[in-house]
């Protein structure tokens, strides 16, 4: 499989990007595999006719991708959307609306505009993923819908309104069991190391990866690699690789009919019993039970 980082092409501003996705005809499946972004991602689902409901997986969280749901994911937090089919038509359409935000830019705003200080707390919470409240969804929808067609100045105003709404959502629910990656300023040496480590694991997760492999790839000592993972991913190197493989297993279970034993082998587990045990510990269900959620 190709590396899972998804680059966002920001046409209006390097600091943010709005996108609207409309579904107006029946479709089979939705091609949105296991991926992550360098940016913060806000996505909401508008489906009042219940024609395109699906599931969203954010690291070790499984939730609904249906009308009235909105999610905020921090940089590096892996996620995917799956939908077996949509019965949408022009008379009964569905849509999703997305905003990507550059975290460094937001941090610079916080420094220069004290009134935005609460944004920092929101950024920290986003590292574990957030499911926003229904009230926030209702307030966000008119701001997000069609924002991609606005001029840059008008988009900037929308972004500020959206940020304040996110900060005021006291009912937002934390999703994952741990933060995936803490904030790292751009143009710092460690950011380059983090991206290279992620890329290496994305390209070699199906094989046996040792910490020595990462050390050689990054030209770092073993102790430095261990510290980097614990500080910036809130995980040990071993757990990071394990969780990445489990994420890939989720994708294969949902998007293919391969036997569980084949899935385990393809994502780098050499022992089926160990795979089943690790999967159940992470997802609170067996691989077969997980697959049935999307049947």
TORBANU-715092 format. One record per residue (C-alpha): residue in three letters; z, x, y; residue number from 1. Coordinates in nm, 2 decimals, always signed. Last residue first. Layout:
# TORBANU-715092
<rest = ala; Z = Z; X = X; Y = Y; nr = NUM>
...
This chain:
# TORBANU-715092
<rest = unk; Z = +0.67; X = -2.11; Y = -0.56; nr = 295>
<rest = unk; Z = +0.83; X = -1.93; Y = -0.27; nr = 294>
<rest = unk; Z = +1.20; X = -1.99; Y = -0.36; nr = 293>
<rest = unk; Z = +1.10; X = -1.94; Y = -0.73; nr = 292>
<rest = unk; Z = +1.03; X = -1.57; Y = -0.66; nr = 291>
<rest = unk; Z = +1.39; X = -1.52; Y = -0.55; nr = 290>
<rest = unk; Z = +1.52; X = -1.68; Y = -0.87; nr = 289>
<rest = unk; Z = +1.30; X = -1.45; Y = -1.08; nr = 288>
<rest = unk; Z = +1.42; X = -1.14; Y = -0.88; nr = 287>
<rest = unk; Z = +1.78; X = -1.24; Y = -0.94; nr = 286>
<rest = unk; Z = +2.00; X = -1.39; Y = -0.67; nr = 285>
<rest = unk; Z = +2.26; X = -1.27; Y = -0.42; nr = 284>
<rest = unk; Z = +1.99; X = -1.08; Y = -0.23; nr = 283>
<rest = unk; Z = +2.13; X = -0.72; Y = -0.22; nr = 282>
<rest = unk; Z = +2.36; X = -0.73; Y = -0.53; nr = 281>
<rest = unk; Z = +2.10; X = -0.93; Y = -0.72; nr = 280>
<rest = unk; Z = +1.83; X = -0.67; Y = -0.64; nr = 279>
<rest = unk; Z = +2.05; X = -0.38; Y = -0.74; nr = 278>
<rest = unk; Z = +2.13; X = -0.53; Y = -1.08; nr = 277>
<rest = unk; Z = +1.78; X = -0.64; Y = -1.15; nr = 276>
<rest = unk; Z = +1.64; X = -0.29; Y = -1.06; nr = 275>
<rest = unk; Z = +1.91; X = -0.12; Y = -1.26; nr = 274>
<rest = unk; Z = +1.82; X = -0.33; Y = -1.57; nr = 273>
<rest = unk; Z = +1.45; X = -0.25; Y = -1.51; nr = 272>
<rest = unk; Z = +1.50; X = +0.13; Y = -1.51; nr = 271>
<rest = unk; Z = +1.24; X = +0.35; Y = -1.34; nr = 270>
<rest = unk; Z = +1.26; X = +0.18; Y = -1.00; nr = 269>
<rest = unk; Z = +1.00; X = +0.31; Y = -0.76; nr = 268>
<rest = unk; Z = +0.84; X = +0.01; Y = -0.61; nr = 267>
<rest = unk; Z = +0.56; X = -0.02; Y = -0.86; nr = 266>
<rest = unk; Z = +0.80; X = +0.01; Y = -1.16; nr = 265>
<rest = unk; Z = +1.02; X = -0.28; Y = -1.04; nr = 264>
<rest = unk; Z = +0.72; X = -0.50; Y = -0.98; nr = 263>
<rest = unk; Z = +0.58; X = -0.43; Y = -1.32; nr = 262>
<rest = unk; Z = +0.91; X = -0.53; Y = -1.49; nr = 261>
<rest = unk; Z = +0.93; X = -0.84; Y = -1.27; nr = 260>
<rest = unk; Z = +0.59; X = -0.95; Y = -1.41; nr = 259>
<rest = unk; Z = +0.30; X = -0.95; Y = -1.15; nr = 258>
<rest = unk; Z = +0.22; X = -1.29; Y = -1.01; nr = 257>
<rest = unk; Z = +0.17; X = -1.16; Y = -0.66; nr = 256>
<rest = unk; Z = +0.26; X = -1.23; Y = -0.30; nr = 255>
<rest = unk; Z = +0.62; X = -1.34; Y = -0.33; nr = 254>
<rest = unk; Z = +0.74; X = -1.10; Y = -0.59; nr = 253>
<rest = unk; Z = +0.53; X = -0.82; Y = -0.44; nr = 252>
<rest = unk; Z = +0.68; X = -0.87; Y = -0.10; nr = 251>
<rest = unk; Z = +1.03; X = -0.89; Y = -0.23; nr = 250>
<rest = unk; Z = +0.98; X = -0.57; Y = -0.43; nr = 249>
<rest = unk; Z = +0.87; X = -0.40; Y = -0.11; nr = 248>
<rest = unk; Z = +1.20; X = -0.50; Y = +0.05; nr = 247>
<rest = unk; Z = +1.39; X = -0.38; Y = -0.26; nr = 246>
<rest = unk; Z = +1.21; X = -0.04; Y = -0.22; nr = 245>
<rest = unk; Z = +1.32; X = -0.01; Y = +0.14; nr = 244>
<rest = unk; Z = +1.67; X = -0.11; Y = +0.04; nr = 243>
<rest = unk; Z = +1.69; X = +0.17; Y = -0.22; nr = 242>
<rest = unk; Z = +1.54; X = +0.43; Y = +0.02; nr = 241>
<rest = unk; Z = +1.79; X = +0.34; Y = +0.29; nr = 240>
<rest = unk; Z = +2.08; X = +0.34; Y = +0.04; nr = 239>
<rest = unk; Z = +2.00; X = +0.69; Y = -0.08; nr = 238>
<rest = unk; Z = +1.97; X = +0.83; Y = +0.27; nr = 237>
<rest = unk; Z = +2.30; X = +0.67; Y = +0.37; nr = 236>
<rest = unk; Z = +2.29; X = +0.38; Y = +0.60; nr = 235>
<rest = unk; Z = +2.38; X = +0.30; Y = +0.96; nr = 234>
<rest = unk; Z = +2.01; X = +0.37; Y = +1.04; nr = 233>
<rest = unk; Z = +2.06; X = +0.60; Y = +1.34; nr = 232>
<rest = unk; Z = +2.40; X = +0.77; Y = +1.26; nr = 231>
<rest = unk; Z = +2.41; X = +0.76; Y = +0.88; nr = 230>
<rest = unk; Z = +2.04; X = +0.85; Y = +0.85; nr = 229>
<rest = unk; Z = +2.06; X = +1.14; Y = +1.10; nr = 228>
<rest = unk; Z = +2.38; X = +1.27; Y = +0.95; nr = 227>
<rest = unk; Z = +2.23; X = +1.29; Y = +0.60; nr = 226>
<rest = unk; Z = +1.92; X = +1.46; Y = +0.74; nr = 225>
<rest = unk; Z = +2.13; X = +1.71; Y = +0.93; nr = 224>
<rest = unk; Z = +2.34; X = +1.79; Y = +0.61; nr = 223>
<rest = unk; Z = +2.02; X = +1.86; Y = +0.42; nr = 222>
<rest = unk; Z = +1.88; X = +2.09; Y = +0.68; nr = 221>
<rest = unk; Z = +1.57; X = +1.99; Y = +0.88; nr = 220>
<rest = unk; Z = +1.21; X = +2.09; Y = +0.87; nr = 219>
<rest = unk; Z = +1.11; X = +1.72; Y = +0.87; nr = 218>
<rest = unk; Z = +0.89; X = +1.73; Y = +0.56; nr = 217>
<rest = unk; Z = +1.10; X = +1.99; Y = +0.38; nr = 216>
<rest = unk; Z = +1.42; X = +1.80; Y = +0.45; nr = 215>
<rest = unk; Z = +1.26; X = +1.47; Y = +0.35; nr = 214>
<rest = unk; Z = +1.16; X = +1.62; Y = +0.01; nr = 213>
<rest = unk; Z = +1.50; X = +1.77; Y = -0.03; nr = 212>
<rest = unk; Z = +1.66; X = +1.43; Y = +0.02; nr = 211>
<rest = unk; Z = +1.48; X = +1.33; Y = -0.29; nr = 210>
<rest = unk; Z = +1.20; X = +1.08; Y = -0.33; nr = 209>
<rest = unk; Z = +1.08; X = +0.96; Y = -0.68; nr = 208>
<rest = unk; Z = +0.76; X = +0.78; Y = -0.64; nr = 207>
<rest = unk; Z = +0.68; X = +0.42; Y = -0.52; nr = 206>
<rest = unk; Z = +0.86; X = +0.49; Y = -0.19; nr = 205>
<rest = unk; Z = +0.61; X = +0.76; Y = -0.11; nr = 204>
<rest = unk; Z = +0.40; X = +0.64; Y = +0.19; nr = 203>
<rest = unk; Z = +0.67; X = +0.42; Y = +0.35; nr = 202>
<rest = unk; Z = +0.93; X = +0.69; Y = +0.28; nr = 201>
<rest = unk; Z = +0.72; X = +0.94; Y = +0.47; nr = 200>
<rest = unk; Z = +0.66; X = +0.70; Y = +0.76; nr = 199>
<rest = unk; Z = +1.02; X = +0.62; Y = +0.80; nr = 198>
<rest = unk; Z = +1.11; X = +0.99; Y = +0.80; nr = 197>
<rest = unk; Z = +0.83; X = +1.07; Y = +1.05; nr = 196>
<rest = unk; Z = +0.95; X = +0.79; Y = +1.28; nr = 195>
<rest = unk; Z = +1.31; X = +0.91; Y = +1.27; nr = 194>
<rest = unk; Z = +1.21; X = +1.28; Y = +1.33; nr = 193>
<rest = unk; Z = +1.00; X = +1.18; Y = +1.64; nr = 192>
<rest = unk; Z = +1.29; X = +0.97; Y = +1.77; nr = 191>
<rest = unk; Z = +1.53; X = +1.27; Y = +1.72; nr = 190>
<rest = unk; Z = +1.32; X = +1.49; Y = +1.95; nr = 189>
<rest = unk; Z = +1.36; X = +1.25; Y = +2.25; nr = 188>
<rest = unk; Z = +1.05; X = +1.11; Y = +2.42; nr = 187>
<rest = unk; Z = +1.17; X = +0.75; Y = +2.38; nr = 186>
<rest = unk; Z = +1.54; X = +0.66; Y = +2.39; nr = 185>
<rest = unk; Z = +1.70; X = +0.57; Y = +2.06; nr = 184>
<rest = unk; Z = +1.87; X = +0.24; Y = +2.00; nr = 183>
<rest = unk; Z = +2.03; X = +0.19; Y = +1.66; nr = 182>
<rest = unk; Z = +1.83; X = +0.14; Y = +1.35; nr = 181>
<rest = unk; Z = +1.86; X = -0.12; Y = +1.07; nr = 180>
<rest = unk; Z = +2.19; X = -0.27; Y = +1.17; nr = 179>
<rest = unk; Z = +2.39; X = -0.40; Y = +0.87; nr = 178>
<rest = unk; Z = +2.45; X = -0.72; Y = +0.67; nr = 177>
<rest = unk; Z = +2.15; X = -0.90; Y = +0.81; nr = 176>
<rest = unk; Z = +2.14; X = -1.23; Y = +1.00; nr = 175>
<rest = unk; Z = +2.37; X = -1.26; Y = +1.30; nr = 174>
<rest = unk; Z = +2.37; X = -1.62; Y = +1.42; nr = 173>
<rest = unk; Z = +2.30; X = -1.72; Y = +1.78; nr = 172>
<rest = unk; Z = +2.56; X = -1.97; Y = +1.91; nr = 171>
<rest = unk; Z = +2.65; X = -1.77; Y = +2.22; nr = 170>
<rest = unk; Z = +2.29; X = -1.80; Y = +2.35; nr = 169>
<rest = unk; Z = +2.34; X = -1.68; Y = +2.71; nr = 168>
<rest = unk; Z = +2.19; X = -1.34; Y = +2.65; nr = 167>
<rest = unk; Z = +1.88; X = -1.48; Y = +2.50; nr = 166>
<rest = unk; Z = +1.83; X = -1.72; Y = +2.79; nr = 165>
<rest = unk; Z = +1.86; X = -1.44; Y = +3.03; nr = 164>
<rest = unk; Z = +1.60; X = -1.24; Y = +2.85; nr = 163>
<rest = unk; Z = +1.36; X = -1.53; Y = +2.85; nr = 162>
<rest = unk; Z = +1.39; X = -1.59; Y = +3.22; nr = 161>
<rest = unk; Z = +1.32; X = -1.22; Y = +3.29; nr = 160>
<rest = unk; Z = +1.02; X = -1.22; Y = +3.05; nr = 159>
<rest = unk; Z = +0.88; X = -1.54; Y = +3.22; nr = 158>
<rest = unk; Z = +0.90; X = -1.37; Y = +3.56; nr = 157>
<rest = unk; Z = +0.71; X = -1.07; Y = +3.42; nr = 156>
<rest = unk; Z = +0.45; X = -1.30; Y = +3.28; nr = 155>
<rest = unk; Z = +0.39; X = -1.45; Y = +3.62; nr = 154>
<rest = unk; Z = +0.34; X = -1.11; Y = +3.77; nr = 153>
<rest = unk; Z = +0.10; X = -1.01; Y = +3.49; nr = 152>
<rest = unk; Z = -0.12; X = -1.31; Y = +3.52; nr = 151>
<rest = unk; Z = -0.07; X = -1.59; Y = +3.26; nr = 150>
<rest = unk; Z = -0.27; X = -1.65; Y = +2.95; nr = 149>
<rest = unk; Z = -0.02; X = -1.49; Y = +2.71; nr = 148>
<rest = unk; Z = +0.24; X = -1.73; Y = +2.85; nr = 147>
<rest = unk; Z = +0.07; X = -2.02; Y = +2.69; nr = 146>
<rest = unk; Z = +0.38; X = -2.14; Y = +2.50; nr = 145>
<rest = unk; Z = +0.66; X = -1.89; Y = +2.55; nr = 144>
<rest = unk; Z = +0.83; X = -2.04; Y = +2.86; nr = 143>
<rest = unk; Z = +0.79; X = -2.40; Y = +2.74; nr = 142>
<rest = unk; Z = +0.92; X = -2.30; Y = +2.40; nr = 141>
<rest = unk; Z = +1.22; X = -2.10; Y = +2.51; nr = 140>
<rest = unk; Z = +1.44; X = -2.38; Y = +2.64; nr = 139>
<rest = unk; Z = +1.40; X = -2.59; Y = +2.32; nr = 138>
<rest = unk; Z = +1.45; X = -2.28; Y = +2.10; nr = 137>
<rest = unk; Z = +1.77; X = -2.20; Y = +2.30; nr = 136>
<rest = unk; Z = +1.91; X = -2.54; Y = +2.23; nr = 135>
<rest = unk; Z = +1.82; X = -2.50; Y = +1.86; nr = 134>
<rest = unk; Z = +2.02; X = -2.18; Y = +1.84; nr = 133>
<rest = unk; Z = +1.87; X = -1.84; Y = +1.78; nr = 132>
<rest = unk; Z = +1.87; X = -1.67; Y = +1.45; nr = 131>
<rest = unk; Z = +1.94; X = -1.30; Y = +1.52; nr = 130>
<rest = unk; Z = +1.85; X = -0.97; Y = +1.36; nr = 129>
<rest = unk; Z = +2.10; X = -0.69; Y = +1.28; nr = 128>
<rest = unk; Z = +1.96; X = -0.46; Y = +1.55; nr = 127>
<rest = unk; Z = +1.92; X = -0.77; Y = +1.78; nr = 126>
<rest = unk; Z = +2.30; X = -0.77; Y = +1.83; nr = 125>
<rest = unk; Z = +2.29; X = -0.43; Y = +2.00; nr = 124>
<rest = unk; Z = +2.00; X = -0.54; Y = +2.22; nr = 123>
<rest = unk; Z = +2.19; X = -0.86; Y = +2.32; nr = 122>
<rest = unk; Z = +2.49; X = -0.65; Y = +2.43; nr = 121>
<rest = unk; Z = +2.26; X = -0.44; Y = +2.65; nr = 120>
<rest = unk; Z = +2.12; X = -0.76; Y = +2.80; nr = 119>
<rest = unk; Z = +2.46; X = -0.85; Y = +2.94; nr = 118>
<rest = unk; Z = +2.41; X = -0.58; Y = +3.20; nr = 117>
<rest = unk; Z = +2.12; X = -0.77; Y = +3.35; nr = 116>
<rest = unk; Z = +2.30; X = -0.84; Y = +3.68; nr = 115>
<rest = unk; Z = +2.34; X = -0.46; Y = +3.72; nr = 114>
<rest = unk; Z = +1.97; X = -0.42; Y = +3.79; nr = 113>
<rest = unk; Z = +1.87; X = -0.05; Y = +3.79; nr = 112>
<rest = unk; Z = +2.04; X = +0.06; Y = +3.46; nr = 111>
<rest = unk; Z = +1.97; X = -0.27; Y = +3.28; nr = 110>
<rest = unk; Z = +1.61; X = -0.24; Y = +3.38; nr = 109>
<rest = unk; Z = +1.58; X = +0.11; Y = +3.23; nr = 108>
<rest = unk; Z = +1.73; X = -0.03; Y = +2.91; nr = 107>
<rest = unk; Z = +1.46; X = -0.30; Y = +2.90; nr = 106>
<rest = unk; Z = +1.19; X = -0.04; Y = +2.94; nr = 105>
<rest = unk; Z = +1.33; X = +0.17; Y = +2.66; nr = 104>
<rest = unk; Z = +1.34; X = -0.14; Y = +2.43; nr = 103>
<rest = unk; Z = +0.97; X = -0.23; Y = +2.48; nr = 102>
<rest = unk; Z = +0.95; X = -0.61; Y = +2.43; nr = 101>
<rest = unk; Z = +0.73; X = -0.81; Y = +2.19; nr = 100>
<rest = unk; Z = +0.70; X = -1.18; Y = +2.25; nr = 99>
<rest = unk; Z = +0.57; X = -1.42; Y = +1.99; nr = 98>
<rest = unk; Z = +0.47; X = -1.78; Y = +1.97; nr = 97>
<rest = unk; Z = +0.40; X = -1.97; Y = +1.65; nr = 96>
<rest = unk; Z = +0.19; X = -2.28; Y = +1.62; nr = 95>
<rest = unk; Z = +0.13; X = -2.60; Y = +1.42; nr = 94>
<rest = unk; Z = -0.13; X = -2.87; Y = +1.45; nr = 93>
<rest = unk; Z = -0.14; X = -3.24; Y = +1.36; nr = 92>
<rest = unk; Z = -0.45; X = -3.39; Y = +1.52; nr = 91>
<rest = unk; Z = -0.64; X = -3.07; Y = +1.51; nr = 90>
<rest = unk; Z = -0.53; X = -3.03; Y = +1.14; nr = 89>
<rest = unk; Z = -0.24; X = -2.85; Y = +0.97; nr = 88>
<rest = unk; Z = -0.20; X = -2.88; Y = +0.59; nr = 87>
<rest = unk; Z = -0.07; X = -2.52; Y = +0.56; nr = 86>
<rest = unk; Z = -0.03; X = -2.33; Y = +0.23; nr = 85>
<rest = unk; Z = +0.20; X = -2.09; Y = +0.04; nr = 84>
<rest = unk; Z = +0.37; X = -1.96; Y = +0.35; nr = 83>
<rest = unk; Z = +0.53; X = -1.62; Y = +0.36; nr = 82>
<rest = unk; Z = +0.66; X = -1.43; Y = +0.67; nr = 81>
<rest = unk; Z = +0.78; X = -1.07; Y = +0.66; nr = 80>
<rest = unk; Z = +1.05; X = -0.85; Y = +0.80; nr = 79>
<rest = unk; Z = +1.17; X = -0.49; Y = +0.84; nr = 78>
<rest = unk; Z = +1.40; X = -0.41; Y = +1.13; nr = 77>
<rest = unk; Z = +1.26; X = -0.09; Y = +1.29; nr = 76>
<rest = unk; Z = +1.31; X = -0.22; Y = +1.65; nr = 75>
<rest = unk; Z = +1.53; X = -0.53; Y = +1.68; nr = 74>
<rest = unk; Z = +1.45; X = -0.87; Y = +1.55; nr = 73>
<rest = unk; Z = +1.50; X = -1.20; Y = +1.74; nr = 72>
<rest = unk; Z = +1.43; X = -1.53; Y = +1.55; nr = 71>
<rest = unk; Z = +1.35; X = -1.89; Y = +1.65; nr = 70>
<rest = unk; Z = +1.35; X = -2.20; Y = +1.44; nr = 69>
<rest = unk; Z = +1.28; X = -2.54; Y = +1.58; nr = 68>
<rest = unk; Z = +0.99; X = -2.62; Y = +1.35; nr = 67>
<rest = unk; Z = +0.98; X = -2.41; Y = +1.03; nr = 66>
<rest = unk; Z = +1.00; X = -2.05; Y = +0.92; nr = 65>
<rest = unk; Z = +1.32; X = -2.09; Y = +0.72; nr = 64>
<rest = unk; Z = +1.55; X = -1.81; Y = +0.61; nr = 63>
<rest = unk; Z = +1.60; X = -1.52; Y = +0.37; nr = 62>
<rest = unk; Z = +1.82; X = -1.23; Y = +0.49; nr = 61>
<rest = unk; Z = +1.83; X = -0.89; Y = +0.33; nr = 60>
<rest = unk; Z = +1.58; X = -0.72; Y = +0.56; nr = 59>
<rest = unk; Z = +1.44; X = -1.02; Y = +0.76; nr = 58>
<rest = unk; Z = +1.26; X = -1.25; Y = +0.52; nr = 57>
<rest = unk; Z = +1.09; X = -1.56; Y = +0.67; nr = 56>
<rest = unk; Z = +1.00; X = -1.86; Y = +0.46; nr = 55>
<rest = unk; Z = +0.74; X = -2.13; Y = +0.52; nr = 54>
<rest = unk; Z = +0.67; X = -2.46; Y = +0.69; nr = 53>
<rest = unk; Z = +0.31; X = -2.53; Y = +0.80; nr = 52>
<rest = unk; Z = +0.26; X = -2.90; Y = +0.81; nr = 51>
<rest = unk; Z = +0.60; X = -3.02; Y = +0.93; nr = 50>
<rest = unk; Z = +0.46; X = -3.25; Y = +1.20; nr = 49>
<rest = unk; Z = +0.68; X = -3.10; Y = +1.47; nr = 48>
<rest = unk; Z = +0.57; X = -2.74; Y = +1.38; nr = 47>
<rest = unk; Z = +0.65; X = -2.50; Y = +1.66; nr = 46>
<rest = unk; Z = +0.79; X = -2.18; Y = +1.53; nr = 45>
<rest = unk; Z = +0.95; X = -1.91; Y = +1.74; nr = 44>
<rest = unk; Z = +0.92; X = -1.53; Y = +1.75; nr = 43>
<rest = unk; Z = +1.10; X = -1.27; Y = +1.95; nr = 42>
<rest = unk; Z = +1.03; X = -0.91; Y = +1.85; nr = 41>
<rest = unk; Z = +1.20; X = -0.59; Y = +1.99; nr = 40>
<rest = unk; Z = +0.95; X = -0.31; Y = +1.98; nr = 39>
<rest = unk; Z = +0.88; X = -0.02; Y = +1.75; nr = 38>
<rest = unk; Z = +0.77; X = -0.27; Y = +1.49; nr = 37>
<rest = unk; Z = +0.84; X = -0.35; Y = +1.13; nr = 36>
<rest = unk; Z = +0.64; X = -0.46; Y = +0.82; nr = 35>
<rest = unk; Z = +0.66; X = -0.65; Y = +0.49; nr = 34>
<rest = unk; Z = +0.34; X = -0.87; Y = +0.47; nr = 33>
<rest = unk; Z = +0.20; X = -1.13; Y = +0.70; nr = 32>
<rest = unk; Z = -0.11; X = -1.27; Y = +0.54; nr = 31>
<rest = unk; Z = -0.04; X = -1.65; Y = +0.54; nr = 30>
<rest = unk; Z = -0.12; X = -1.86; Y = +0.24; nr = 29>
<rest = unk; Z = -0.39; X = -2.12; Y = +0.19; nr = 28>
<rest = unk; Z = -0.52; X = -2.28; Y = +0.51; nr = 27>
<rest = unk; Z = -0.57; X = -2.64; Y = +0.64; nr = 26>
<rest = unk; Z = -0.70; X = -2.66; Y = +1.00; nr = 25>
<rest = unk; Z = -0.55; X = -2.64; Y = +1.34; nr = 24>
<rest = unk; Z = -0.31; X = -2.34; Y = +1.32; nr = 23>
<rest = unk; Z = -0.23; X = -2.18; Y = +1.66; nr = 22>
<rest = unk; Z = -0.10; X = -1.83; Y = +1.71; nr = 21>
<rest = unk; Z = +0.02; X = -1.75; Y = +2.06; nr = 20>
<rest = unk; Z = +0.09; X = -1.39; Y = +2.18; nr = 19>
<rest = unk; Z = +0.29; X = -1.23; Y = +2.46; nr = 18>
<rest = unk; Z = +0.32; X = -0.86; Y = +2.51; nr = 17>
<rest = unk; Z = +0.58; X = -0.65; Y = +2.69; nr = 16>
<rest = unk; Z = +0.65; X = -0.31; Y = +2.85; nr = 15>
<rest = unk; Z = +0.30; X = -0.15; Y = +2.82; nr = 14>
<rest = unk; Z = +0.17; X = -0.44; Y = +3.03; nr = 13>
<rest = unk; Z = -0.12; X = -0.68; Y = +3.01; nr = 12>
<rest = unk; Z = -0.31; X = -0.58; Y = +2.69; nr = 11>
<rest = unk; Z = -0.01; X = -0.46; Y = +2.48; nr = 10>
<rest = unk; Z = -0.15; X = -0.37; Y = +2.14; nr = 9>
<rest = unk; Z = +0.14; X = -0.39; Y = +1.90; nr = 8>
<rest = unk; Z = +0.15; X = -0.13; Y = +1.63; nr = 7>
<rest = unk; Z = +0.27; X = -0.26; Y = +1.29; nr = 6>
<rest = unk; Z = +0.46; X = +0.00; Y = +1.08; nr = 5>
<rest = unk; Z = +0.42; X = -0.08; Y = +0.71; nr = 4>
<rest = unk; Z = +0.24; X = +0.22; Y = +0.58; nr = 3>
<rest = unk; Z = -0.06; X = +0.11; Y = +0.36; nr = 2>
<rest = unk; Z = +0.00; X = +0.00; Y = +0.00; nr = 1>
